[in-house]
Amino acid sequence: MRALLLLFTLWLPACASFESGDLPYVEGWAPQASAPAPLALAVTGLPEKFDAGWRRVITQTLADSGRFASVAPPSPSRAATTLRIEVAHQRQPLPTSRVWMAACAFSGGVIPARAFHEFDVRAEVLDPSGRSLGVITRHVESSTWIGWVFVFAMPFAGVGMSGMVADTARSIVGEAAARGWL
C-alpha cells in the first residue's frame, strides 16, 4: 500500500511557473506618500480565467503597501486619483499547445508540457478631476511547465502567476510615484 501511495505521489503531475519580461527591480517598496489618499483602481482587458485573480492580487498588493488610504473601484461619487490598468493577453498558439499537452498526458507527465502567456500592461494615472497624468507600460511573460518535472523544478520555481502580477503592480506604482503622479 505504501509503495502504491509513493508511486501515485511521484507521478502526480504538477506545475512550476516562471516570469520574465521588462519588470525593473523595485527597491524600497512601498514608496511612501506624505498624506495617503484614496486610490480608484480599474483593471480591464483580461480573459475571464485571469480577471478575478489579477484584480484581487493587484488590489491586495496596493492596499498592503500602506501608501493609499483605500483601494476601491472607481466611483462617480468620490474624487480620487485613478489607476486604470488595461491588459492585453496573448498565449502560445493553440496547435502547439495541444500537441505538447497531449504528449504530456500520454507519457504520464514524463514529457513536460509548457504553457506560455504574454501580457502587455498599460497603466494610466488620472488625477481626481479625470485628467491624464501619464502612462506606464510593461510587458510580462509567464512560462508554466506542467508534468513530472516538478521533482526537479520546484526548488527553482519562480514566483508564479500571482507573484508576477504583484511584481507588475509594484513596478507600476514605483514608477508612478517616482514621476510624482501618485
TAVEN-V527233 format. One record per residue. N is the residue number from 1. RES is the residue in three letters. OMEGA is omega as a letter, one per 30 degrees, with the letter a starting at -180 (NA if undefined). BURIAL is + if it has 16 or more other ideal C-beta (glycine too) atoms within 10 Angstrom, else -. Layout:
N&RES&OMEGA&BURIAL, N&RES&OMEGA&BURIAL
//
This chain:
1&MET&l&-, 2&ARG&l&-, 3&ALA&l&-, 4&LEU&l&-, 5&LEU&l&-, 6&LEU&l&-, 7&LEU&l&-, 8&PHE&a&-, 9&THR&a&-, 10&LEU&a&-, 11&TRP&l&-, 12&LEU&l&-, 13&PRO&l&+, 14&ALA&l&-, 15&CYS&l&+, 16&ALA&a&+, 17&SER&l&+, 18&PHE&l&+, 19&GLU&l&+, 20&SER&a&-, 21&GLY&a&+, 22&ASP&a&-, 23&LEU&l&+, 24&PRO&l&-, 25&TYR&a&-, 26&VAL&l&+, 27&GLU&l&-, 28&GLY&l&-, 29&TRP&g&-, 30&ALA&l&+, 31&PRO&a&+, 32&GLN&l&-, 33&ALA&l&-, 34&SER&l&-, 35&ALA&a&-, 36&PRO&l&-, 37&ALA&l&-, 38&PRO&l&+, 39&LEU&l&+, 40&ALA&a&+, 41&LEU&l&+, 42&ALA&l&-, 43&VAL&a&+, 44&THR&l&-, 45&GLY&a&+, 46&LEU&l&+, 47&PRO&a&-, 48&GLU&a&-, 49&LYS&l&-, 50&PHE&a&+, 51&ASP&a&-, 52&ALA&a&-, 53&GLY&l&-, 54&TRP&a&+, 55&ARG&a&+, 56&ARG&a&-, 57&VAL&l&+, 58&ILE&l&+, 59&THR&a&+, 60&GLN&l&-, 61&THR&a&+, 62&LEU&l&+, 63&ALA&a&+, 64&ASP&a&-, 65&SER&a&+, 66&GLY&a&-, 67&ARG&a&+, 68&PHE&l&+, 69&ALA&l&-, 70&SER&l&-, 71&VAL&a&+, 72&ALA&l&-, 73&PRO&l&-, 74&PRO&l&-, 75&SER&l&-, 76&PRO&a&-, 77&SER&a&-, 78&ARG&l&-, 79&ALA&l&-, 80&ALA&l&+, 81&THR&a&+, 82&THR&l&+, 83&LEU&a&+, 84&ARG&a&+, 85&ILE&l&+, 86&GLU&a&+, 87&VAL&l&+, 88&ALA&a&-, 89&HIS&l&-, 90&GLN&l&-, 91&ARG&l&-, 92&GLN&l&-, 93&PRO&a&-, 94&LEU&a&-, 95&PRO&l&-, 96&THR&a&-, 97&SER&a&-, 98&ARG&l&-, 99&VAL&a&-, 100&TRP&l&+, 101&MET&l&-, 102&ALA&l&-, 103&ALA&l&-, 104&CYS&a&+, 105&ALA&a&-, 106&PHE&a&-, 107&SER&a&-, 108&GLY&l&-, 109&GLY&l&+, 110&VAL&l&-, 111&ILE&a&-, 112&PRO&l&+, 113&ALA&a&+, 114&ARG&l&+, 115&ALA&a&+, 116&PHE&l&-, 117&HIS&l&+, 118&GLU&l&-, 119&PHE&l&+, 120&ASP&a&-, 121&VAL&l&+, 122&ARG&a&+, 123&ALA&l&+, 124&GLU&l&+, 125&VAL&a&+, 126&LEU&l&+, 127&ASP&a&-, 128&PRO&l&-, 129&SER&l&-, 130&GLY&l&-, 131&ARG&a&-, 132&SER&l&-, 133&LEU&l&-, 134&GLY&a&-, 135&VAL&l&-, 136&ILE&l&+, 137&THR&l&-, 138&ARG&l&+, 139&HIS&l&-, 140&VAL&a&+, 141&GLU&l&-, 142&SER&l&+, 143&SER&l&-, 144&THR&l&+, 145&TRP&a&+, 146&ILE&l&+, 147&GLY&a&+, 148&TRP&a&+, 149&VAL&a&+, 150&PHE&l&+, 151&VAL&a&-, 152&PHE&a&-, 153&ALA&a&+, 154&MET&l&-, 155&PRO&a&-, 156&PHE&a&-, 157&ALA&l&-, 158&GLY&a&+, 159&VAL&a&-, 160&GLY&a&+, 161&MET&a&+, 162&SER&l&+, 163&GLY&l&-, 164&MET&l&+, 165&VAL&l&+, 166&ALA&l&+, 167&ASP&l&+, 168&THR&l&+, 169&ALA&l&+, 170&ARG&a&+, 171&SER&a&+, 172&ILE&a&+, 173&VAL&l&+, 174&GLY&l&+, 175&GLU&l&+, 176&ALA&l&+, 177&ALA&l&+, 178&ALA&l&-, 179&ARG&l&-, 180&GLY&a&-, 181&TRP&a&+, 182&LEU&NA&+
//
